[in-house]
Amino acid sequence: MSDPTIRVAERVELLAAETSEGAQGLQAHRVTDTDELGREVGAVLRTSGLTLDPNDVDFDRRDDETMIINMGPAHPSTHGVLRLMLELDGEFVLRTKPVIGYLHTGMEKTGEVLSYVQGGTNVTRMDYVSPISNELGYSMAVEKLLNIEVPDRAIWIRMMMAELNRVASHLVWLATNGMDLGATSMMIYGFRERELVLAFFEKTAGLRMNLNYVRPGGVAADLPDGWEDDVLVICDTIYERTFEYDELLTGQPIFRGRMIGVAPITAEEALALGVTGPLLRSTGVPWDLRRSMPYLAYDEVDFDVIVGTFGDNFDRYAIRLNEIRESVRIVRQCIEKMPSGDYRSQDPKVTPPPRARIDESMEALIHHFKLFTEGFHVPAGEVYSAIESPRGELGCYLVADGGPKPYRIHVRAPSFVNMQAVPLLMRGGSVSDAITVISSVDPIMGEVDR
């Protein structure tokens, strides 16, 4: 009669083989080489081989001393469809491996079969919490290839809408971070204030999310009547409420215990990993493309780049809370300085004729038909355009072959790059800290998987 212990072990091995992600998954020590092990625990960063702490890796640990478990992808605190494989020693995390791809939709490949006119409807869905950032990065790349000038009014409208979207994105982060830590009130308040911004987006663009509002050459429509009053109400309300959030969370003992000193990262580590946004600025590095490499009219407005000191969860929280206030400050200046004029380029290569002309002119009708069926042709070349999204540097790389569709489109998604920091942030922490780490990175899985 066979040993029942062996039969159980065989079944476990069989189940592990059926659910294995192969090389993408987290393997046992005995089948993981030292280089891979070093990368998994964050001792070696990037392929350049930068070694930060070569002696702090336990290569000789036996597999029977630890266990490998899954967190996600069907977990409410992995922000969608992120799967984390964790090696635990008791309740402490030794290794972490993010497994991605569950939301993969092939948006970059799809962009190669869509015309430049249609491309905005594709990229806006990558980061669905901050769609205007995607549209802006894409449109600026197309405009560089076309070498066209965007009217001043369109520039300021874009900047105002991008900052309102940054406010909405950070409000979602405050809401979901609060929920992850058990502060359910913050979930209610964060979405309540975000609703003000989305209502204005709907009034302006016709949609609350995935707007396709920022387009090559300008924006889809001018601001609606009474927009100044609407935006001032948003600014006044949200600015005042940030102090209520401050009072609710910042001094709360449980919140502070879960955030202060948890998951620190140094500036050297952050730079080696290539992370950007609040995750990088929490280490004290003042890198913000709005200030470091100004675009739109950011060099004409006053705002502060918020940085941290310790690179921990609390710094990342404080940065996003204060960035809401700075964005409100920028939006107020946009209201004061908003110029009159066209809201989109009048270059007939990229701009359809006015609606009234279509009823009067056969040429205008043909122009309109050609523009929305075939699209406009872009001169051959390649370009990279980057902006500061709520999660960091969002870049769009375009290759044009002279036709109406991109030959190649690639998006440098900040959520994807920042995900590299998760194993380093989780190392040595508890399983409960894993929840706060994922939240503090603020990944949007549509942008990670694209």
C-alpha positions in Angstrom: 0.0 0.0 0.0 1.5 3.4 -1.0 2.3 6.1 1.5 -0.6 8.6 1.7 2.0 11.4 2.4 3.6 10.7 -1.0 0.2 10.7 -2.7 -0.6 14.1 -1.1 2.7 15.5 -2.2 2.2 14.3 -5.8 -1.2 16.0 -5.9 0.3 19.2 -4.6 3.0 19.0 -7.3 0.4 18.3 -10.0 -1.8 21.2 -8.9 1.3 23.5 -8.8 2.1 22.5 -12.4 -1.4 23.2 -13.6 -1.5 26.7 -12.1 2.1 27.6 -12.8 3.0 30.8 -14.7 6.3 29.3 -15.7 9.2 31.7 -15.6 6.8 34.6 -14.9 5.8 33.0 -11.6 7.6 32.8 -8.3 9.6 29.6 -8.2 11.0 27.7 -5.2 14.6 28.5 -4.1 15.9 25.2 -5.4 14.9 26.0 -9.0 15.8 29.7 -9.0 19.3 30.8 -9.9 21.1 33.4 -7.8 20.8 36.2 -10.3 17.1 35.8 -10.6 16.8 35.5 -6.8 18.8 38.7 -6.4 16.4 40.5 -8.7 13.3 39.2 -7.0 14.4 40.4 -3.6 15.5 43.8 -4.9 19.2 43.3 -4.3 20.0 43.9 -8.0 18.2 46.6 -9.8 17.9 46.9 -13.6 19.8 44.9 -16.1 22.8 47.2 -15.7 23.6 45.1 -12.6 23.5 47.9 -10.1 23.9 46.1 -6.8 22.6 47.9 -3.8 22.8 45.3 -1.1 24.6 42.2 -2.3 25.1 40.6 1.1 21.5 40.9 2.3 20.1 38.0 0.3 19.5 34.6 1.9 20.4 32.3 -1.0 20.6 29.3 1.3 17.2 29.4 2.8 15.4 26.0 2.5 12.0 25.8 0.8 10.5 23.9 3.6 11.0 26.9 5.9 8.8 29.1 3.8 5.6 29.0 1.7 4.5 30.6 -1.5 1.0 32.0 -1.7 -1.1 34.0 -4.1 -2.7 37.4 -3.5 -5.0 38.1 -6.4 -5.8 38.5 -9.2 -9.4 38.3 -7.8 -8.6 40.3 -4.7 -10.3 43.6 -3.9 -7.1 45.2 -2.8 -5.0 44.4 -5.8 -6.7 47.2 -7.7 -8.2 45.2 -10.5 -6.5 42.2 -11.9 -3.0 42.2 -10.4 -1.6 38.9 -9.1 1.1 38.8 -6.5 3.0 35.7 -5.6 4.5 36.0 -2.1 7.1 33.9 -0.4 6.4 34.2 3.3 8.3 33.3 6.5 5.4 33.3 8.9 3.6 36.5 8.2 6.6 38.3 6.8 7.3 38.8 3.1 10.6 37.6 1.8 10.0 37.7 -2.0 7.3 39.2 -4.2 6.6 38.7 -7.9 3.9 40.7 -9.6 2.2 38.6 -12.4 0.5 40.9 -14.9 -1.3 40.5 -18.2 -4.8 39.6 -17.0 -6.2 42.8 -18.5 -4.1 42.8 -21.7 -6.1 44.3 -24.6 -3.4 44.9 -27.1 -4.0 48.7 -27.2 -0.6 49.5 -28.7 -1.1 47.0 -31.5 -4.7 48.2 -32.0 -3.3 51.8 -32.4 -1.5 50.7 -35.5 -4.7 49.8 -37.4 -6.5 53.0 -36.3 -6.1 56.3 -38.0 -4.6 59.2 -36.1 -8.1 60.7 -35.8 -9.3 57.5 -34.2 -6.3 57.0 -32.0 -7.6 59.2 -29.2 -10.5 56.8 -28.5 -7.9 54.0 -28.0 -5.3 55.6 -25.8 -7.9 57.3 -23.5 -8.8 53.9 -22.2 -5.3 52.9 -21.0 -5.4 54.9 -17.7 -9.1 55.1 -17.3 -8.8 57.1 -14.1 -6.8 59.8 -15.9 -7.9 59.6 -19.5 -7.0 63.2 -20.4 -3.3 62.5 -19.6 -3.3 59.7 -22.2 -5.0 61.9 -24.8 -2.6 64.8 -24.2 0.6 62.7 -24.5 -0.7 61.1 -27.7 -1.9 64.4 -29.3 1.3 66.2 -28.5 3.3 63.4 -30.2 1.1 63.6 -33.4 1.4 67.4 -33.4 5.2 67.2 -33.3 5.2 64.9 -36.3 2.8 67.3 -38.1 4.7 70.4 -37.0 1.5 72.3 -36.4 0.9 75.1 -33.9 -1.9 74.7 -31.3 -3.9 77.9 -30.5 -3.2 79.5 -27.1 -6.8 78.9 -25.9 -6.5 75.2 -26.7 -3.2 75.0 -24.7 -4.8 76.6 -21.6 -8.0 74.5 -21.9 -5.8 71.4 -22.1 -3.8 72.4 -19.0 -6.9 73.2 -17.0 -8.6 69.9 -17.9 -5.4 67.9 -17.2 -5.2 69.5 -13.7 -8.8 68.8 -13.0 -8.2 65.2 -14.1 -5.2 65.1 -11.7 -7.4 66.2 -8.9 -10.0 63.5 -9.7 -7.3 60.8 -10.0 -5.8 61.7 -6.6 -9.3 61.8 -5.1 -9.8 58.2 -6.3 -6.4 57.3 -4.7 -7.4 58.9 -1.4 -10.7 57.1 -1.5 -9.4 53.6 -2.3 -6.3 54.0 0.0 -8.7 54.8 2.8 -10.8 51.8 2.0 -7.7 49.5 1.9 -6.8 50.7 5.4 -10.4 50.4 6.7 -11.1 54.1 6.6 -14.4 53.6 4.8 -15.5 57.2 5.3 -12.7 58.4 3.0 -14.1 56.1 0.2 -17.4 58.0 0.4 -15.9 61.5 0.6 -13.3 60.9 -2.2 -15.9 59.8 -4.7 -18.3 62.5 -3.6 -15.8 65.3 -4.6 -14.6 63.5 -7.7 -18.2 63.6 -8.9 -18.0 67.4 -9.2 -15.1 67.1 -11.7 -16.8 64.3 -13.7 -20.0 66.3 -13.9 -18.0 69.2 -15.4 -16.3 66.8 -17.9 -19.7 65.6 -19.0 -20.9 69.1 -19.5 -17.8 70.0 -21.5 -17.1 66.8 -23.5 -20.3 64.9 -23.3 -18.7 62.0 -21.3 -17.6 61.5 -17.8 -14.7 59.2 -18.6 -12.7 58.1 -21.7 -13.5 61.5 -23.1 -11.6 61.7 -26.4 -11.6 65.4 -25.7 -7.9 66.3 -26.3 -7.3 65.7 -30.0 -4.4 66.5 -32.4 -4.7 70.2 -33.2 -6.6 71.2 -30.0 -9.7 70.0 -28.2 -13.0 68.6 -29.4 -15.2 71.5 -28.3 -14.9 74.9 -26.6 -15.7 75.3 -22.9 -19.5 75.6 -22.2 -21.2 78.7 -21.1 -20.7 79.5 -17.5 -17.6 77.3 -17.2 -15.8 79.8 -15.0 -18.4 79.6 -12.3 -18.5 75.8 -12.5 -14.8 75.5 -12.2 -14.6 78.0 -9.3 -17.1 75.9 -7.4 -15.0 72.8 -7.9 -11.9 74.6 -6.8 -13.4 76.2 -3.7 -15.2 73.0 -2.6 -12.3 70.5 -3.1 -9.7 72.9 -1.6 -11.7 73.2 1.6 -12.4 69.5 1.8 -8.7 68.6 1.6 -8.3 70.1 5.1 -11.2 67.8 6.2 -9.3 64.8 4.8 -6.2 66.1 6.6 -8.1 66.1 9.9 -9.7 62.8 9.2 -6.5 60.8 8.3 -3.2 62.6 9.0 -3.4 62.5 12.8 -5.4 59.3 13.1 -3.3 56.8 15.1 -4.2 53.7 13.2 -3.7 55.4 9.9 -0.3 56.7 11.0 0.7 53.3 12.2 0.0 51.7 8.9 1.8 54.4 6.9 4.7 56.0 8.7 7.9 54.2 8.2 6.2 51.4 6.1 7.7 50.4 2.8 10.5 53.0 2.5 12.5 53.4 -0.7 15.6 55.4 -1.2 16.3 57.9 -4.0 19.1 55.7 -5.3 16.7 52.7 -5.5 13.9 54.7 -7.1 16.2 56.2 -9.8 17.7 52.7 -10.5 14.3 51.3 -11.1 13.2 54.3 -13.3 10.1 55.0 -11.2 8.5 58.5 -11.5 5.7 60.5 -10.1 4.8 60.7 -6.4 6.7 57.4 -5.8 10.0 59.1 -6.9 9.2 62.5 -5.3 8.5 60.8 -2.0 12.3 60.1 -1.8 13.1 63.8 -2.1 13.9 63.9 -5.8 12.0 67.0 -7.2 11.4 65.5 -10.7 8.2 66.7 -12.2 8.0 67.2 -16.0 5.7 70.2 -15.6 8.7 72.0 -13.9 11.7 70.0 -15.2 10.7 69.9 -18.9 7.8 72.3 -19.2 5.1 71.7 -21.8 1.8 73.5 -22.6 2.0 76.7 -20.5 3.3 75.3 -17.2 6.2 77.7 -17.3 3.6 80.6 -17.1 1.9 79.4 -13.8 3.1 79.3 -10.2 3.0 76.0 -8.4 5.2 74.0 -6.0 6.7 70.5 -6.7 5.8 68.5 -3.6 8.6 66.2 -2.3 9.0 63.9 0.7 11.9 62.9 2.8 11.7 59.2 3.9 10.1 57.6 0.8 7.5 55.7 2.9 3.8 55.2 2.5 3.0 58.4 4.5 5.2 60.6 2.3 3.3 59.2 -0.8 0.0 60.0 0.9 1.1 63.5 1.9 2.4 64.3 -1.6 -0.9 63.3 -3.3 -3.0 65.2 -0.8 -0.9 68.4 -1.3 -0.8 67.9 -5.1 -4.6 68.3 -5.1 -4.1 71.7 -3.6 -1.4 72.6 -6.1 -3.6 71.5 -9.0 -6.4 73.7 -7.7 -3.9 76.5 -7.6 -3.0 75.9 -11.2 -6.6 75.7 -12.3 -7.4 79.1 -10.7 -4.6 80.6 -12.7 -6.0 79.0 -15.8 -9.3 80.7 -15.2 -7.6 84.1 -14.8 -5.3 83.7 -17.8 -7.6 81.9 -20.2 -7.2 83.6 -23.6 -9.9 84.0 -26.2 -9.6 82.6 -29.8 -9.8 79.3 -31.4 -10.0 76.1 -29.4 -8.4 74.0 -32.2 -6.1 74.5 -35.1 -7.5 75.9 -38.3 -5.1 73.9 -40.4 -7.4 72.1 -42.9 -5.1 69.0 -42.9 -6.3 68.1 -39.4 -9.4 70.1 -38.7 -12.8 69.3 -40.1 -14.8 72.2 -41.7 -17.5 73.9 -39.5 -20.8 72.0 -39.3 -22.7 74.8 -41.1 -20.4 74.6 -44.1 -21.1 71.0 -44.7 -24.7 71.8 -45.7 -23.5 74.6 -48.1 -20.4 73.2 -49.8 -19.7 69.9 -51.6 -16.0 70.5 -51.0 -16.6 70.8 -47.3 -18.6 67.6 -47.3 -15.9 65.7 -49.1 -13.2 67.1 -46.8 -15.2 66.0 -43.8 -15.9 62.6 -45.2 -12.2 62.0 -46.1 -11.0 63.2 -42.7 -13.2 60.8 -40.8 -13.0 57.8 -43.0 -9.3 57.9 -44.2 -7.8 60.4 -41.7 -5.0 62.8 -42.3 -1.5 61.8 -43.5 1.4 62.3 -41.2 4.9 62.9 -42.5 7.3 60.0 -42.0 9.4 60.2 -38.9 9.6 59.2 -35.2 8.9 61.2 -32.1 8.7 60.8 -28.3 6.5 63.1 -26.2 6.2 62.9 -22.5 3.9 64.6 -19.9 3.5 64.3 -16.1 0.5 62.2 -15.4 -0.9 61.7 -11.9 1.3 58.5 -11.7 4.5 59.8 -13.3 6.1 60.2 -16.7 3.7 59.2 -19.4 5.4 59.1 -22.7 4.2 58.3 -26.2 6.6 57.0 -28.9 5.2 57.2 -32.4 6.7 56.1 -35.7 5.0 57.4 -38.9 5.5 56.1 -42.4 3.7 58.9 -44.2 0.3 57.2 -44.1 -2.9 58.0 -42.1 -2.1 55.4 -39.4 0.9 55.0 -37.1 3.5 52.4 -38.2 4.3 51.9 -34.5 2.9 53.3 -31.2 4.3 52.6 -27.8 3.3 54.1 -24.5 5.7 54.5 -21.6 3.1 53.8 -18.9 4.2 55.0 -15.4 2.1 52.4 -13.7 3.9 49.6 -15.6 7.4 51.0 -14.7 6.4 51.8 -11.1 5.2 48.2 -10.6 8.9 47.2 -10.6 9.2 48.8 -7.1 6.6 46.5 -5.5 9.0 43.6 -4.7 11.5 46.1 -3.1 8.8 47.9 -1.1 7.3 44.7 0.2 10.5 43.0 1.2 10.7 42.4 4.9 7.2 43.8 5.6 4.1 41.9 6.8 1.3 40.6 4.7 -0.9 43.3 6.0 1.6 45.9 4.7 1.3 44.4 1.2 -2.1 46.0 0.9 -0.8 49.5 1.7 2.2 49.0 -0.6 0.0 48.2 -3.6 -2.2 51.2 -2.8 0.7 53.6 -2.3 2.1 52.7 -5.8 -1.3 53.6 -7.3 -1.2 51.3 -10.3 -3.9 51.4 -12.9 -4.0 47.9 -14.4 -5.4 49.0 -17.8 -2.2 51.1 -18.2 0.1 48.3 -16.9 -1.3 45.6 -19.3 -2.3 47.9 -22.2 
